[in-house]
């Protein structure tokens, strides 16, 4: 059975996060965290905040394409959670340190069917 596009994307983001962590590419960690949310809108809001902070700490921002995709995802999350809950989750994510971000994103969240995408593997430290 083929993975759904969202599941496949999450698995690739998890793999990117693992590789970026292993080689110390902090900017890529920020990008990879943006795609780690899965089906939990609250978790996604926190990871968007964590990604924003990780990039801000490096003096970076998302490239235009990724910024547009992140903006669309945030709009979706605001609609699902409500603006106040999204803002609170995003702010909470910005307070996480790099170690906490990586620990929280270590294992991809289950898909809506309750299973992990085919390629998803936990990060190893």
N, C-alpha and C positions, 0 to 999 in steps of 0.2 A: 504494500500500500504506500502511495506517495505521500510525503509530508505536505501539509497545507503551506502556502507561501509564507504566512506569518510564522508558523512553526520553524520553517527552514531558515527564515531571516533571524529569528531568535537564536537558533543554534549557531549560525555564523557569527552573530554578535558575541555569543559566549566564547566561541573559539578565538575571535579577535581579542577579546578581553584577556583571555588566558595568555595568548602570545605576547600581547603588549606588556602584561605584567612580568612575564618571564624575561623579556629583553629590556625592560625599564623604559618603555615609550609612554611617558605620562600623558602626552596629548592624545594618543590613540586610546588610552584608558577612558578619557573623557568622552570621546566619540562612541566607544563601545558601550559605555554605561547608558547612553541615550537610547539604545535599542534593547535594553535588558528587561523592560517592564513586564512583558507577558500579558496575562489576562487580568491582573489585579491593578485597577486604576490608581489606588493609593500608593502601591509600590512603585508604579511608573512615575507618579508625581515626585516621589522622593528621589528616584534615580535621575530624573531630569534636573532636579536641584543639585544633586551630587555631581553630575556631569558639568553643569554650568560652573560650579565652584572649582572643580578640578581644572577646567580650562582657564578660568579667571586667575587662579593661582599662578598659572604659567603666562599670564598676559595674552591669552588667546581667545578667540571666539570661533564658533562653527563657521565653516565655509558656506557660501550662499545656498548650495543645494541642500546640504545637511540642515542648515538653519531653517529653510522652508519646510522640510520634512518634520523637524522638531516642532516648529510652530503649529503645523497641522495636527500633530499628535497631541500637543498641549491643548489645542482647541477641543479635540475629542475628549480629552481627560477632564477639562473644565465642564463640558456638557454632562459627562457621566457623574462627576463628583460634586459639581457646584463650584463656583469660583472660590468661595471661602475655604472649602476643604482642599481644593487643589493648591491654593496659595499656602496653606498651612503645611501640606505635604512637601511642596517644593522648598519652602523655607527650612523645614526639618532636614531635608536632603542636603542643603547647602552647609549644614553644620557638621556633617560627617567628615571625618578624616579619611585619608586614602586607605588606611588599613580597614576601617569600618566599611567603606564603600566596597572594597574588594570582598570582604567577608560576607556582606549582604548580598552581593551579586554572584557569589561563588557557585551556586547551583541554580540553573534556570528554573523559573517558576513553571508549574504544570500548565499545559494548554487547557482550553475550555473542555476538552474531552478527558482531562485528568491524567494524561500521559505526557511524558517528556518527548520532545522532538527526537528523531532518530539519531542525529549527530551530537546532541547535547551531552556533555560530559562535565562532571564537577571539576572545578579548578583544583590543581594540586599545588601545595605550598611547601 
